Amino acid sequence: MLHVSCFMIIDTHAHLNFSAYKNDADEVIKKTLAGGVFVINVGSQYSTSARAVEYAKKYDGLYAAVGIHPLHLQAQKFSYHDPDEIEEVEIETAGEVFQKEKYLELAKNSKVVAIGEVGLDYHHFEFEDNIEDLKNKQKEIFLEFIKLANVVEKPIMIHCWGVKSRQELDHARTDAYDDLYEILEKNPVEKKGVIHSFVGSFKTAKKFIELGYLIGLNGIVTYGISYDKLIREVDLKDIVLETDCPYLTPVPKKGERNEPMYVKYVAEKIAEVKGISVEEVEKITTKNAQELFRI
């Protein structure tokens, strides 16, 4: 196992177990740890969850989260495209079936610090889809992972992405954040967790914070001033930093493959908006992550 002596910051949500790093994952991990950044590597289905655990076993400073991303519950093919990225990414999902015992075995590993990413995704619904069936399937599996998180006494890492437009909201009837809040309120996660890649309003964030959850901020907040109000109003004690790499590369590295080292740009943006030092942002968000994930 590679050992590192100290760190200053934690990327709480990365995907170094994805195919974007198939040729250089170990190189990126070693560089990241040597640079003082610890990482939680997050699974999106069984194969990437198992890979996250295997990587975590090899490196001191690298941890894992295991789960099924809601999009992997449906067999489909869709494009992930950010206009500022180098290229469009084709993502194909097979429609994974939740296997409780297999995930329980992974989740028991001491390097697994969270269950995730799991949750709700209404962003990729098509008008020909049976929306209610898809929503119910996502909710059903999310509830299974809440139970798993409580069994292994670990926090949960929640993906929540809403609809794209008012028209789609009418079609889906409710937004994902509304449904998520209702589920978490009625089905408490004992060790709480993170609302990953949060893109809602402060009013919405406040509701989750009051339930005991932290807000995960990543490169999205560097794309302009759209999230400055959210950054100003959410207390630093309620924030953790993340990259969601290889996606959502922050400015000024936009257009490159995202990496955990780029989490520093998220810290810089938060520091700038709040009018405080980067060191304070790193110190407090790292403490938040340490306490939540018991790192």
N, C-alpha and C positions, 0 to 999 in steps of 0.2 A: 504494500500500500504506500502511495506517495503521501508524505506528511508535509504540512505547511505550518509555520510557526505562529502566524498571526493573520488577521484580516481586518478590514475597515468597513466593509459593506457586504450586503447579501442580495443577490439576485434571487428573489423568492419564486420565480416562475420562468423556467427555461426549458427548451426542448432539444438538448444536445443529443438526444436519443432518436431524432428524426433523420430522414434520409438526406437532408441538406448538409449534414455533417458526416455522412457515411465514409468519406475519404480522409477526414482529419479530426474526428471527435476527440481522440486522445491528445492530440497536439493542442487543440483549443482549450481543453480542460486543464492541461498542465500550465499553459500560458495564463489562463484565468486565475488559477489558484496562486501561482507565483506572483500575480499582480495584486493580490490581497482581496480577491472577490470570492466569497463562498457562493455555492449554487444549489438550488433545489431543482432537480431535473424531473419533469412532470410527464406522466404517461397519458395517452389519449385512447388507448385500447390495451388489450392484454399484451400484445407483442412489445409495444413501446413501454408499457409499465414494467414488464420483466426486464427489458433492456436498461431501463433507468435504475433498477435495483442492482443489476450486474455492474454497471458503471460505478454506482455509489459504493459498492463493496471494495472497489479498487483504489479509491481516493479518499483521503482524509480532507474534509471540507466540501465534499460533494454528497448531496442527499437525494432522496427520491420521494415522489408522490405517485400513487397508483390509482387508476380509475378508467372510466369510459367517457370520453367526450360525447355529449348528446348527439352530435352529428354522426357518430359511428354506430348509432343504433339503427340507422336506416341505410340500406344499400342505395348508393347514389353517386353521381359524379358531378362536381361543381368546380368553378374556378374561383380561386382567391386572387383578387387583383386590387392593388392599391395603385392609383395613378402615378405615384412618385417612385414606385419600385421598379427594379430593372426589368422584371419579366412577370408574366402571369403564371400562377402556379395551379396546375390541375390536381385536384384532390379527389381520390376515389375511396369510398367507404364500402365495406362489405356487409354491414348490418350485423354487428356483433351481438351475440347472446350473452347476457350476464351469467357468469359461472361463479356462484358465491364462494365455494370452497377454494377455487384457484386464486381468487382475489384475496380471500382471507389469509391464505398461506403467504402471499406476497406482502400483505399489509402488516403481518407480524414481524417482519424483518426490522431489526433495530435501526437500520439506515433509512427506513421509510418514516418520514416525519409528518405526512399528511395523506389524506384520501383525496384524489383528484387527478386530472380535473374532471369534474362532474357538474351537472346542472341542466340549464335550459337554453335552447337556441331556437328562436323564432325567426331569425334573420334570413334563413335560407328556405323558408316555406315557398312553395309555388302555388299558384291559384288553382291548379288541378289537384293538389294534394288534399287528402282527407285530414284537415288541420286538427280536428279534435282527437282523432286517433293518434296522430303523431305527438301532440301535446301530452296526451295521457300516457303514452309509452315513455316519453322523457321523464315525466313526473314519477311514474312507477319505478323506473330504474334509479332515479335520483333518491327516492325514499329508501331503496335497498342500500345505497351507499351511505346514507345517513345512519342507517342501522349498523353498517359495518364500521363506520367511524366511531360510533359509540361502543361497539364491542371491543375494538382495539385501543380505545381511549386516545384517539388522535384527532386533530382538527381537520377541517374539510376545506378544499380549495375549489371555489365555485366559479364556473363559467356561466355567464348570463348575458345573452345578446338579444336585444329586442327586434321588433319589426323595423323595416326600412322607411316606411311612409305612413301617413295618416290613412291612406286607402288600405294598406296592408293591415294596419291596426284594426280597422273595421272588419276586415276579413278574419283576422285571428281572434278578435273580440277583446282580448286583454293583452297587455304587454308582458314580456317575460319578467321584468322586475316586480310587477304587481303579483304575479303568480309565485315568484320566488319568495317574496316576503311572507305571503300567506303560508307557504310550506314550512319555512323556517320558524315562523311564529307558532305553528301548530305541532311541529316535530323538532324540538330543540336538539341541537348538536351540543353535546356536553362540553367539548373542548373548543367550540366556536370555530373560527376560521377566517378566510379572506374572500371578499368579493373581488375576484381577479379581473384585471383589465377593465376597471370601472369606467363607464362612459355616460352615466346618468347625471342628474342634477344634484346639488347639495341637499335639497329637500329629500330626495331618494336616499342619498348616502347617509343622511342623518338617521333615517329609519333603521338601516342596517347596523349602524354604529350603536344605536340604542339597544339593539339585540345582542351586542357584544362582538360584532364582526369588525375586522380591519378592512381598509380600502386599498386595493392594489393599483398603483399607478405606474404606467410604462411610457414608451415612446410617443404614444398618442398625444400626451400633454405638451409635447414639444412642437407640434405641427402648426401652432399659431396661438391665438389668445383665447380660443374657445373654452379652454378649461382653466383659465386663470382664476375665475371666480370660485370654482370648485376648490382649487389649490389654496386660495386665500382663506376659505371658510372651513375647510376640514382641518382639524387640529393635527399637528405633526404626530402626536401620540397615537393617532388612529390610522396612520399610513404605513404601508410597506412598499418597497421598491421592487420592480420586476422589469424584464425585457420582453418576455414572450418570444424570445428568439427561436427560430430564424425570422420571425415576422416582426412588423411594427418597429422597424429601425428608427431610432430617434435622430432628429436634427442634431448635429451637422453631418451625420453619417448616412442620411437618407439615400437610398439607391444601392447601398451595400447589403450584404447578408448581415443580419443582426447577430451580435455576440454578447455574452454576459458582461464583458468589460464595458460595454456601452451603457450599462446601468448608471454610470457616473453622470451621463448627460441628463438623465431623468432627475437625479439629485440636484444638478446645477439649475435646471429649470424651476424646480420647487423652491430652491434657495433664492433665486432671482425674484420670483413672484412674491414670496413671503418676506423678502428683505432681510434674510438671515444668512449666515455662512453655510457653505457647502458642508463643512465639517460637522455643523450642528445637525443638518439633515441626515447625514450619514450615521452619526452617532445615535440619534433617536430612532430612526427607522431600523437600524441594525438591532437595537435593543428590543424594539417591538417584535421583530422577526425571531430573535433568540427566545424571547419569553413565550411566544405563541407556539413555535415549532420545537421548543426545548432543545435548541442547538447549543 
